[in-house]
C-alpha cells in the first residue's frame, strides 16, 4: 500500500479551503454585481442594489435596496423594493434547477425620484420604437383651424376621384376589348348575306322536284340559323352584363368628384370634424404612449417570466446507436421547469400607503408547468395614486403560443404635468385621473380597451403655442373634466387605435365661428378646382362608354337581321 503524499493533500486542502474562503468573503459582492448586471440587461436602464446577503445555514438570499430605473424617465425609478428574501436550494442549483417556494418582496414603491440619472449607454425610451406610437403620430400635425385657400388644400390633400375614374376607365376598356373580341367570333353581315342568297336559291324553282329540293335546303338553313341565333343571343346577354357593369363604374366615377368635394369641405369647415382631429392631436400620442409603456415592460420581462426555453423543451431527441439485445425500459422522469417560483408575496406602499399582492407560478420554460403565471395587486393611499387593483396573467403553457391578459383599475392618479399635443403644447398644472385598462394580447393580436376620467383639471398652453391652443386650455380648465376612451386592435406589427373623448363637444364651439365664415366661398372654389382636374378624365370615360354601347347596338342589329331571315325561312317552309 502506497503512502499518502502529504504535500499533495496539503495543496488540495489549501486550494479548496482558499476557494471556499474567497466565496464566503466575496459571495455577497459577487451576487450583488451579478443581479445589477442582469437586471440592467433586462430593463434597458440601470438597476442598483444596496446590498446582497447570502446565507448558508439556513441557505437563504436576501437583497436590500433594489432600485429599477424607468427607461423613459432616467431620473425616476420604475420601482423600488426595500427587501427581497427567499430560501435557496443549493442542490437544485448544482443540478441547474432553481425552485423557490416563496419570495418575500417588502417595501415596494413605484415612481420614486432618483438622485442621479439611471440611463446607460443603450437606454432608449419605451415608446420611441413603438409602431402604435408611429401610427398615432400620423395625425400629430395640428389640424388647420381656419379655412385655408383651395390651392393649399389641394396641395396638402390627395384627391380620391382620379383613382376612381382611372379604375372605371380600365373596367370599361376591359369590357369593350372583350366584347370586340366576341363580336369578331360571331356571324356577321357576310354570313347573313350568304343565308339570304341561299334562301332565294331555295325558293326560286318552279318544278316539283326543285321545290322538294328547296324545302330540304330550307330545313337545313333553318337549323343553321337557329344555331347562329343561339350564339348571338348568348353574346347579347354577355354584352348587356358588360354594359351594366360599365355603367355602374361610370356612375361611381361621376360621383367621385362630388365625394371629394364633400369630404374636403367637411374636413376643413365642419366644426365637429375639425374638433375630432384636434382631439386626436391632443390625446392620441399620449394614449399610445400609455399603452406602449405597458407593452415595453411586458416585452422586456416576458423572457424571464416563462418566455424562454420553450424551443429547448420541444427539441427532438436522437436515439443512440446500440447493438441488438434485450430492451430494458426505465421509468421516464417527469420533465420539470429549469426555474420555478411558486409564489412571490408583495407588500409595501410607503408614506402611509398600503400595497399587497402576489405573483404565482413563474416557470421557465412555462410549457413544462401546469399553471399559468398570475399576478394580483391591491393598493391604497400610494404616492400619486389613491387606489390600485391589478389582475393579470401570462399563459405560455402551449409551446410557441403566448396569451397575456390584464385588468387594471387605478383611481386618483396624480397627472400634474400631463402634456397634450406636440411639444407639450397644452400642459396640466393640476388634476387627477381614474383609469381602467382591460383586454388581451393573444399571440401578437391586440384586443385592449382603455377608459379614463380626468378630473379637477387646470390646463395652460405653453409659450409660443397657437392662439387657439390657449383657448383650448381655457376651455378644458373651465370644463374641469375629460372622459377618454380608446380601443386598440390589430396586431403588434400593425396596431389600430380608435379614440373617443368628451373633448369634441368642448372644442366645437371654439371652432364654429372661425370656420364657417368662409365656408360658402371655399366650397364653390373647391368644387371648381376639383371638377377642372377631373373633367378631361371623365370626358374620356364617357367616350369609352359610348364605344361600348356602340358594340352592344351592333350586336343587337346583327341579331335582328338573323331573326328576320329566320322568319322568312319559316314562312317559305309553310
C-alpha positions as CSV (number, residue, x, y, z in Angstrom):
1,X,0.0,0.0,0.0
2,X,1.4,3.4,-1.1
3,X,1.9,6.0,1.4
4,X,-0.2,9.2,1.3
5,X,1.6,12.1,-0.3
6,X,1.0,14.6,2.4
7,X,2.3,17.6,0.4
8,X,-0.3,16.9,-2.3
9,X,-3.1,16.6,0.2
10,X,-1.9,19.8,1.8
11,X,-2.0,21.6,-1.6
12,X,-5.5,20.3,-2.2
13,X,-6.8,21.3,1.2
14,X,-5.3,24.8,0.7
15,X,-6.8,25.2,-2.7
16,X,-10.3,24.0,-1.6
17,X,-10.1,26.0,1.6
18,X,-9.0,29.1,-0.2
19,X,-11.8,28.8,-2.7
20,X,-14.4,28.4,0.0
21,X,-12.9,31.2,2.0
22,X,-13.0,33.6,-1.0
23,X,-16.6,32.6,-1.8
24,X,-17.6,33.2,1.8
25,X,-15.9,36.6,1.8
26,X,-16.9,37.8,-1.6
27,X,-20.2,36.0,-2.2
28,X,-22.3,39.0,-1.3
29,X,-20.5,41.3,-3.6
30,X,-20.5,38.8,-6.5
31,X,-24.2,38.2,-6.2
32,X,-25.0,41.9,-5.9
33,X,-23.0,42.7,-9.1
34,X,-24.5,39.8,-11.0
35,X,-28.0,40.9,-10.1
36,X,-27.3,44.5,-11.1
37,X,-25.8,43.4,-14.4
38,X,-28.6,41.0,-15.2
39,X,-31.3,43.5,-14.2
40,X,-29.8,46.3,-16.3
41,X,-29.8,44.0,-19.3
42,X,-33.4,43.0,-18.7
43,X,-34.7,46.5,-18.2
44,X,-32.6,48.5,-20.5
45,X,-31.7,51.0,-17.8
46,X,-29.7,51.0,-14.6
47,X,-30.7,48.5,-11.8
48,X,-29.0,49.1,-8.5
49,X,-28.8,47.0,-5.3
50,X,-27.7,48.4,-2.0
51,X,-26.7,45.0,-0.5
52,X,-27.0,41.3,-1.0
53,X,-26.6,38.8,1.8
54,X,-26.0,35.1,1.0
55,X,-26.8,32.8,3.9
56,X,-25.5,29.2,4.2
57,X,-27.2,27.9,7.4
58,X,-30.0,28.1,6.6
59,X,-29.4,28.6,2.8
60,X,-31.0,32.0,2.0
61,X,-30.6,35.0,-0.2
62,X,-31.6,38.5,1.0
63,X,-31.5,41.6,-1.2
64,X,-31.8,45.1,0.1
65,X,-32.4,48.5,-1.5
66,X,-33.3,47.4,-5.1
67,X,-33.9,50.4,-7.4
68,X,-35.0,49.8,-11.1
69,X,-34.7,52.9,-13.3
70,X,-37.6,53.9,-15.6
71,X,-36.2,53.7,-19.1
72,X,-38.5,56.5,-20.3
73,X,-37.5,58.8,-17.4
74,X,-34.0,58.1,-16.1
75,X,-34.4,60.5,-13.2
76,X,-37.1,58.3,-11.8
77,X,-37.3,54.7,-10.6
78,X,-40.0,52.5,-12.1
79,X,-40.0,50.6,-8.8
80,X,-38.1,50.3,-5.5
81,X,-38.0,47.4,-3.0
82,X,-36.6,47.7,0.5
83,X,-36.1,43.9,0.9
84,X,-36.4,40.7,-1.2
85,X,-35.7,37.4,0.5
86,X,-36.1,33.7,-0.3
87,X,-34.6,30.3,0.6
88,X,-32.0,28.7,-1.7
89,X,-31.9,25.1,-2.8
90,X,-28.2,24.6,-3.3
91,X,-28.6,21.0,-4.6
92,X,-31.0,22.3,-7.2
93,X,-28.5,24.9,-8.3
94,X,-25.9,22.3,-8.7
95,X,-28.3,20.4,-11.0
96,X,-29.1,23.6,-13.0
97,X,-32.5,23.9,-11.5
98,X,-33.9,26.8,-9.4
99,X,-37.0,26.0,-7.3
100,X,-38.3,28.6,-4.8
101,X,-41.4,28.1,-2.8
102,X,-41.9,31.7,-1.7
103,X,-40.2,35.1,-2.3
104,X,-41.0,38.0,0.0
105,X,-40.9,41.4,-1.5
106,X,-41.2,44.2,1.1
107,X,-41.3,47.9,0.9
108,X,-42.3,48.0,-2.8
109,X,-42.9,51.5,-4.2
110,X,-43.4,52.9,-7.7
111,X,-42.3,56.1,-9.4
112,X,-39.8,57.4,-6.9
113,X,-37.3,60.1,-7.6
114,X,-33.6,59.3,-8.2
115,X,-30.6,61.4,-7.1
116,X,-28.8,60.7,-10.4
117,X,-29.7,59.6,-13.9
118,X,-30.2,55.8,-14.3
119,X,-29.6,55.9,-18.1
120,X,-27.0,53.5,-19.5
121,X,-25.4,53.6,-23.0
122,X,-28.1,51.6,-24.6
123,X,-31.1,53.1,-22.7
124,X,-33.9,54.0,-25.1
125,X,-37.3,55.3,-24.3
126,X,-40.1,52.7,-24.1
127,X,-42.4,54.4,-26.6
128,X,-40.0,55.7,-29.2
129,X,-39.7,52.4,-31.1
130,X,-43.4,51.5,-31.0
131,X,-45.4,51.0,-34.1
132,X,-48.5,52.1,-32.2
133,X,-47.0,55.5,-31.4
134,X,-45.9,55.8,-35.1
135,X,-49.5,55.2,-36.1
136,X,-50.7,57.9,-33.7
137,X,-48.1,60.3,-34.9
138,X,-49.5,60.2,-38.5
139,X,-52.2,62.5,-37.1
140,X,-49.8,64.5,-34.9
141,X,-49.9,67.6,-37.1
142,X,-52.1,70.4,-35.7
143,X,-55.2,70.4,-38.0
144,X,-56.0,73.7,-39.7
145,X,-58.2,75.8,-37.5
146,X,-59.1,78.4,-40.2
147,X,-60.4,77.7,-43.7
148,X,-57.3,77.6,-45.9
149,X,-57.1,78.6,-49.6
150,X,-58.3,76.0,-52.0
151,X,-54.8,75.7,-53.6
152,X,-53.3,74.9,-50.2
153,X,-55.9,72.2,-49.5
154,X,-55.3,70.5,-52.9
155,X,-51.6,70.6,-52.4
156,X,-51.9,69.0,-49.0
157,X,-54.7,66.5,-49.7
158,X,-54.7,63.7,-52.2
159,X,-57.9,63.6,-54.3
160,X,-59.5,60.1,-54.4
161,X,-61.6,60.8,-57.6
162,X,-58.8,60.4,-60.2
163,X,-58.0,56.9,-58.9
164,X,-61.8,56.0,-59.0
165,X,-62.1,57.4,-62.5
166,X,-59.0,55.6,-63.7
167,X,-60.3,52.3,-62.3
168,X,-63.7,52.9,-64.0
169,X,-61.9,53.6,-67.3
170,X,-59.9,50.4,-67.0
171,X,-63.1,48.4,-66.3
172,X,-64.9,49.9,-69.4
173,X,-61.9,49.3,-71.6
174,X,-61.6,45.7,-70.5
175,X,-65.3,45.1,-71.2
176,X,-65.0,46.8,-74.6
177,X,-62.0,44.7,-75.6
178,X,-63.7,41.5,-74.5
179,X,-66.9,42.4,-76.4
180,X,-64.9,43.4,-79.5
181,X,-63.2,40.0,-79.5
182,X,-66.5,38.3,-79.0
183,X,-68.1,40.1,-82.0
184,X,-65.2,39.1,-84.2
185,X,-66.0,35.4,-83.5
186,X,-69.8,35.8,-84.2
187,X,-71.5,35.6,-87.6
188,X,-71.9,39.0,-89.2
189,X,-73.1,40.7,-92.4
190,X,-71.3,38.3,-94.8
191,X,-72.9,35.3,-93.2
192,X,-76.3,37.0,-93.2
193,X,-75.9,37.8,-96.9
194,X,-75.0,34.2,-97.6
195,X,-78.1,33.0,-95.8
196,X,-80.2,35.3,-97.9
197,X,-78.7,34.1,-101.2
198,X,-79.3,30.5,-100.1
199,X,-82.9,31.4,-99.2
200,X,-83.5,33.0,-102.6
201,X,-82.0,30.0,-104.4
202,X,-84.1,27.5,-102.4
203,X,-87.3,29.3,-103.3
204,X,-86.6,30.1,-106.9
205,X,-87.5,26.7,-108.5
206,X,-90.8,26.1,-110.5
207,X,-90.8,22.3,-110.8
208,X,-92.0,19.9,-108.2
209,X,-88.5,18.4,-107.9
210,X,-86.9,21.8,-107.5
211,X,-89.5,22.7,-104.8
212,X,-88.9,19.5,-102.9
213,X,-85.1,20.1,-103.0
214,X,-85.8,23.7,-101.9
215,X,-87.8,22.6,-98.9
216,X,-84.9,20.3,-97.8
217,X,-82.5,23.2,-98.2
218,X,-84.8,25.5,-96.2
219,X,-84.8,23.0,-93.3
220,X,-81.0,22.9,-93.3
221,X,-80.9,26.7,-93.5
222,X,-83.3,27.0,-90.5
223,X,-81.2,24.7,-88.4
224,X,-78.0,26.7,-89.2
225,X,-79.8,30.0,-88.4
226,X,-81.1,28.6,-85.1
227,X,-77.5,27.7,-84.1
228,X,-76.2,31.2,-85.0
229,X,-79.1,32.9,-83.3
230,X,-78.3,31.0,-80.1
231,X,-74.7,32.1,-80.2
232,X,-75.8,35.7,-80.9
233,X,-78.4,35.6,-78.0
234,X,-75.7,34.4,-75.6
235,X,-73.4,37.1,-76.7
236,X,-76.2,39.7,-76.3
237,X,-76.7,38.5,-72.7
238,X,-72.9,38.9,-72.1
239,X,-72.9,42.3,-73.8
240,X,-75.8,43.6,-71.6
241,X,-74.0,42.4,-68.5
242,X,-70.8,44.2,-69.7
243,X,-72.6,47.4,-70.4
244,X,-74.4,47.3,-67.0
245,X,-71.0,46.8,-65.2
246,X,-69.6,49.7,-67.3
247,X,-72.5,51.9,-66.4
248,X,-72.0,51.2,-62.7
249,X,-68.3,52.0,-63.0
250,X,-69.1,55.2,-64.9
251,X,-71.7,56.2,-62.2
252,X,-69.1,55.7,-59.5
253,X,-66.6,57.8,-61.5
254,X,-69.2,60.6,-62.0
255,X,-69.9,60.6,-58.2
256,X,-66.2,60.6,-57.2
257,X,-65.5,64.4,-57.7
258,X,-68.6,65.3,-55.6
259,X,-67.4,62.9,-52.9
260,X,-64.0,64.6,-52.8
261,X,-65.6,68.0,-52.6
262,X,-67.9,66.9,-49.7
263,X,-65.0,65.2,-47.9
264,X,-62.6,68.1,-48.1
265,X,-65.3,70.7,-47.4
266,X,-66.4,68.8,-44.3
267,X,-62.8,68.2,-43.1
268,X,-61.9,71.9,-43.3
269,X,-65.2,73.6,-42.4
270,X,-67.3,71.3,-40.2
271,X,-66.6,72.2,-36.6
272,X,-67.3,68.7,-35.4
273,X,-64.9,67.1,-37.8
274,X,-62.1,69.6,-37.1
275,X,-62.7,69.2,-33.3
276,X,-62.3,65.5,-33.7
277,X,-59.0,65.9,-35.5
278,X,-57.9,68.4,-32.8
279,X,-58.9,66.0,-30.0
280,X,-56.8,63.3,-31.6
281,X,-53.9,65.7,-32.0
282,X,-54.0,66.4,-28.3
283,X,-54.8,62.9,-26.9
284,X,-53.7,60.3,-29.5
285,X,-50.0,60.2,-28.8
286,X,-50.5,60.3,-25.1
287,X,-52.8,57.3,-25.1
288,X,-50.5,55.4,-27.4
289,X,-47.6,56.2,-25.0
290,X,-49.5,54.7,-22.1
291,X,-50.2,51.5,-23.9
292,X,-46.7,51.3,-25.3
293,X,-45.2,51.6,-21.9
294,X,-47.1,48.6,-20.7
295,X,-46.1,46.7,-23.9
296,X,-42.5,47.7,-23.4
297,X,-42.3,46.3,-19.9
298,X,-44.2,43.1,-21.0
299,X,-41.7,42.6,-23.8
300,X,-38.7,43.2,-21.5
301,X,-39.9,40.9,-18.8
302,X,-41.6,38.1,-20.8
303,X,-38.4,36.1,-21.4
304,X,-37.8,36.0,-17.7
305,X,-41.4,35.1,-16.8
306,X,-41.7,31.9,-18.7
307,X,-41.0,33.0,-22.3
308,X,-37.5,31.5,-22.7
309,X,-36.6,27.9,-23.2
310,X,-39.8,26.7,-24.9
311,X,-37.8,25.8,-28.0
312,X,-35.5,23.7,-26.0
313,X,-38.3,21.7,-24.5
314,X,-39.5,20.8,-28.0
315,X,-36.2,19.7,-29.3
316,X,-36.2,16.3,-30.9
317,X,-34.0,13.6,-29.3
318,X,-31.8,11.4,-31.4
319,X,-31.6,7.8,-30.3
320,X,-28.1,6.5,-29.7
321,X,-26.7,3.6,-31.8
322,X,-26.7,0.3,-30.0
323,X,-26.2,-3.3,-30.6
324,X,-29.1,-5.7,-30.8
325,X,-30.0,-7.1,-27.4
326,X,-32.6,-7.0,-24.6
327,X,-34.7,-4.0,-24.4
328,X,-34.8,-2.5,-20.9
329,X,-37.4,0.2,-20.3
330,X,-36.6,2.5,-17.4
331,X,-39.1,4.8,-15.8
332,X,-39.1,8.1,-17.6
333,X,-38.5,11.2,-15.4
334,X,-41.2,13.9,-15.5
335,X,-39.9,17.0,-17.3
336,X,-39.7,20.0,-14.9
337,X,-39.0,23.7,-15.5
338,X,-35.4,24.8,-15.0
339,X,-36.7,27.8,-13.0
340,X,-39.8,27.6,-10.8
341,X,-41.0,30.3,-8.4
342,X,-44.3,29.2,-6.9
343,X,-45.2,32.4,-5.1
344,X,-44.0,36.0,-4.7
345,X,-45.6,37.8,-1.8
346,X,-45.6,41.6,-2.2
347,X,-46.1,44.3,0.4
348,X,-45.2,48.0,0.5
349,X,-46.7,51.3,-0.3
350,X,-44.6,53.8,1.6
351,X,-45.7,57.1,3.1
352,X,-48.8,55.8,4.8
353,X,-50.0,53.8,1.8
354,X,-50.6,50.0,1.6
355,X,-49.7,47.6,-1.2
356,X,-50.4,43.9,-1.1
357,X,-50.3,41.3,-3.7
358,X,-48.8,38.1,-5.0
359,X,-47.4,36.6,-8.3
360,X,-47.7,32.9,-8.7
361,X,-46.3,30.1,-10.9
362,X,-43.3,31.8,-12.6
363,X,-41.8,28.9,-14.6
364,X,-39.1,28.7,-17.3
365,X,-39.9,27.1,-19.7
366,X,-43.6,27.7,-18.9
367,X,-44.8,24.8,-21.1
368,X,-43.4,22.4,-18.5
369,X,-45.7,23.7,-15.7
370,X,-49.4,23.1,-15.3
371,X,-50.4,26.6,-14.2
372,X,-50.1,29.9,-16.0
373,X,-48.4,32.9,-14.4
374,X,-50.9,35.1,-12.4
375,X,-50.4,38.4,-10.7
376,X,-52.7,40.3,-8.3
377,X,-52.0,43.7,-6.6
378,X,-54.2,45.9,-4.4
379,X,-53.0,49.3,-3.2
380,X,-54.5,52.2,-1.2
381,X,-53.1,55.6,-0.5
382,X,-50.0,55.2,-2.6
383,X,-47.8,58.1,-3.6
384,X,-49.5,59.8,-6.5
385,X,-52.2,57.1,-6.6
386,X,-55.2,56.7,-4.3
387,X,-56.1,53.2,-5.3
388,X,-54.8,50.3,-7.4
389,X,-56.2,46.9,-8.4
390,X,-54.4,44.6,-10.9
391,X,-55.4,41.2,-12.1
392,X,-53.1,39.9,-14.8
393,X,-51.7,36.7,-16.2
394,X,-49.5,35.2,-18.9
395,X,-50.2,31.8,-20.3
396,X,-47.4,30.2,-22.2
397,X,-48.2,26.6,-21.4
398,X,-48.5,25.7,-25.1
399,X,-45.1,25.9,-26.8
400,X,-44.8,28.7,-29.3
401,X,-48.0,30.4,-28.1
402,X,-48.4,33.2,-25.6
403,X,-51.6,34.9,-24.3
404,X,-51.4,37.8,-21.8
405,X,-54.4,39.3,-20.1
406,X,-54.8,42.4,-18.0
407,X,-57.5,44.0,-15.9
408,X,-56.2,47.2,-14.2
409,X,-58.0,49.8,-12.2
410,X,-56.2,52.9,-11.0
411,X,-58.0,55.6,-9.0
412,X,-56.9,59.1,-8.2
413,X,-53.7,59.1,-10.2
414,X,-51.8,62.4,-10.0
415,X,-51.5,63.8,-13.5
416,X,-49.9,67.2,-12.8
417,X,-47.6,68.0,-15.6
418,X,-49.6,65.8,-18.1
419,X,-48.6,67.2,-21.6
420,X,-51.0,67.1,-24.5
421,X,-50.2,67.7,-28.2
422,X,-46.9,68.0,-29.9
423,X,-44.1,69.7,-28.0
424,X,-46.3,69.7,-24.8
425,X,-48.4,72.4,-26.3
426,X,-51.0,72.1,-23.5
427,X,-50.0,71.0,-20.0
428,X,-52.0,70.2,-16.9
429,X,-51.0,72.3,-13.9
430,X,-53.1,70.1,-11.7
431,X,-55.5,67.2,-12.0
432,X,-56.2,63.5,-11.2
433,X,-57.4,60.6,-13.2
434,X,-59.2,57.3,-12.9
435,X,-58.0,54.6,-15.4
436,X,-59.3,51.2,-16.4
437,X,-57.3,49.0,-18.8
438,X,-58.6,45.6,-19.8
439,X,-58.0,43.1,-22.6
440,X,-55.7,40.5,-24.0
441,X,-52.6,40.2,-26.2
442,X,-53.0,36.8,-27.9
443,X,-50.0,35.7,-30.0
444,X,-49.5,39.3,-31.0
445,X,-53.2,40.1,-31.7
446,X,-54.3,43.1,-29.7
447,X,-57.7,43.5,-28.1
448,X,-57.3,46.2,-25.4
449,X,-59.6,48.9,-24.1
450,X,-58.8,51.9,-22.0
451,X,-61.3,54.1,-20.2
452,X,-60.1,57.2,-18.3
453,X,-61.8,60.1,-16.4
454,X,-59.6,63.1,-15.9
455,X,-61.0,65.4,-13.2
456,X,-60.1,68.6,-11.3
457,X,-58.1,69.8,-14.3
458,X,-56.3,73.1,-14.8
459,X,-54.5,73.4,-18.1
460,X,-52.2,76.1,-19.5
461,X,-50.8,76.5,-23.0
462,X,-47.0,76.6,-23.4
463,X,-45.1,79.6,-24.6
464,X,-45.3,80.2,-28.3
465,X,-48.4,78.0,-28.6
466,X,-51.0,78.7,-31.3
467,X,-53.7,81.2,-30.1
468,X,-56.4,78.6,-30.5
469,X,-54.5,76.2,-28.1
470,X,-54.7,78.9,-25.5
471,X,-58.4,78.9,-26.0
472,X,-58.4,75.1,-25.8
473,X,-56.5,75.2,-22.5
474,X,-59.0,77.7,-21.1
475,X,-62.0,75.6,-22.2
476,X,-60.5,72.4,-20.7
477,X,-59.9,74.2,-17.4
478,X,-63.4,75.6,-17.4
479,X,-64.9,72.1,-18.0
480,X,-62.6,70.6,-15.4
481,X,-63.3,67.1,-16.6
482,X,-62.4,64.9,-19.6
483,X,-63.8,61.5,-20.5
484,X,-61.5,59.4,-22.6
485,X,-61.8,56.0,-24.3
486,X,-59.5,54.1,-26.6
487,X,-59.7,50.8,-28.4
488,X,-56.5,49.1,-29.5
489,X,-56.9,46.3,-32.1
490,X,-54.9,44.8,-34.9
491,X,-51.6,43.3,-34.2
492,X,-48.4,44.3,-32.6
493,X,-46.8,44.8,-36.0
494,X,-49.9,46.7,-37.4
495,X,-51.8,48.2,-34.4
496,X,-55.0,50.1,-34.8
497,X,-56.0,52.9,-32.4
498,X,-59.6,54.2,-32.1
499,X,-60.1,57.1,-29.8
500,X,-63.2,58.7,-28.3
501,X,-63.4,61.6,-25.9
502,X,-65.6,64.3,-24.5
503,X,-63.2,66.9,-26.0
504,X,-65.2,67.2,-29.2
505,X,-68.2,69.0,-27.8
506,X,-65.9,71.2,-25.8
507,X,-63.9,72.2,-28.8
508,X,-66.6,72.5,-31.3
509,X,-67.9,75.9,-30.2
510,X,-64.4,77.4,-30.3
511,X,-64.2,76.5,-34.0
512,X,-67.6,77.1,-35.3
513,X,-67.4,80.9,-36.0
514,X,-63.7,80.6,-37.0
515,X,-64.5,78.1,-39.7
516,X,-68.0,78.8,-41.1
517,X,-67.5,82.5,-42.0
518,X,-65.5,81.5,-45.1
519,X,-67.3,78.2,-45.8
520,X,-69.5,79.2,-48.7
521,X,-66.8,80.6,-50.9
522,X,-64.5,77.7,-50.0
523,X,-67.0,75.2,-51.3
524,X,-67.5,77.0,-54.6
525,X,-63.8,77.3,-55.2
526,X,-63.1,73.7,-54.2
527,X,-65.9,72.5,-56.5
528,X,-64.5,74.4,-59.5
529,X,-60.9,73.2,-58.8
530,X,-61.8,69.5,-58.4
531,X,-64.1,69.5,-61.4
532,X,-61.4,71.2,-63.5
533,X,-58.9,68.5,-62.5
534,X,-61.2,65.6,-63.4
535,X,-63.1,66.9,-66.4
536,X,-60.7,65.5,-69.0
537,X,-60.7,62.1,-67.5
538,X,-64.5,62.0,-67.2
539,X,-64.8,63.0,-70.9
540,X,-62.6,60.2,-71.9
541,X,-64.6,57.8,-69.8
542,X,-67.8,58.9,-71.4
543,X,-66.3,58.3,-74.9
544,X,-65.2,54.8,-73.9
545,X,-68.7,54.1,-72.5
546,X,-70.3,55.2,-75.8
547,X,-67.9,53.0,-77.8
548,X,-69.0,50.1,-75.6
549,X,-72.7,50.9,-76.2
550,X,-72.0,51.0,-79.9
551,X,-70.7,47.4,-79.8
552,X,-73.9,46.4,-78.0
553,X,-76.0,48.1,-80.6
554,X,-74.0,46.4,-83.4
555,X,-74.7,43.1,-81.8
556,X,-78.4,43.9,-81.4
557,X,-78.6,44.8,-85.1
558,X,-77.0,41.5,-86.2
559,X,-79.4,39.6,-84.0
560,X,-82.4,41.4,-85.6
561,X,-81.1,40.7,-89.1
562,X,-80.7,37.0,-88.4
563,X,-84.1,36.8,-86.7
564,X,-85.9,38.4,-89.7
565,X,-84.1,36.0,-92.1
566,X,-85.2,33.0,-90.0
567,X,-88.8,34.3,-90.1
568,X,-88.7,34.4,-93.9
569,X,-87.3,30.8,-93.9
570,X,-90.2,29.7,-91.7
571,X,-92.8,31.4,-93.9
572,X,-91.4,29.8,-97.0
573,X,-91.5,26.4,-95.4
574,X,-95.2,27.0,-94.9
